[in-house]
């Protein structure tokens, strides 16, 4: 069983698309993607005390995996 975040559940129930951060290649949960450490903030979520713009402050970005 996979745990989901409350925000992911709300997105599924409303049919709205989840917000993408500039560093994301696809919405979270998309088949063929996975989380990766943000290259801009190195997973810290902040740069010079402000939220990282690349990952939206989460420290992770969604990337395509596999290369198939």
Helices and strands as residue ranges (DSSP letters): H 6-14, E 33-37, E 46-47, E 50-51, E 60-64
